[in-house]
Amino acid sequence: MIVAIIRPEQLEAVQQALNERDVYLMTVTDVRGCGRQRGYTELYRGNEVQIRLIPKLKLEIAVNEPFVEATIEAIVHAARTGTTGNIGDGKIFVISLEDSVRIRTGERGPESIGP
């Protein structure tokens, strides 16, 4: 299971990069969080307001072992801003997936993840 936190404006590029590597299935959730950016200051009705939680997208992608590295590589290259990246570009977490079940057919394990 690959969990990636990315900038919302990078979603299209990430999806395109994943599609080029035959990775199509994912769940996308709107989330808010903070990391090294620690938020930003915004002017609202004449007052400075500290915005600590920044809008991000959380992608959850279940892939079989042969697709793990290609998926990570696609996300890194598509989600990185500029040539060297910037603070706030995101994070990727790789989590062992013990089992999965396709509800429609009852298939379990790697067969339930594929198309």
ABEGO torsion letter per residue (X at the ends): XBBBBBBAAAAAAAAAAAAAAGBABBBBBBBBBBBAAGEBBBBBGGBBBBBABBBBBBBBBBBBAAAAAAAAAAAAAAABBEAAEBBGAEBBBBBBBABBBBAAAGBBEAAAABX
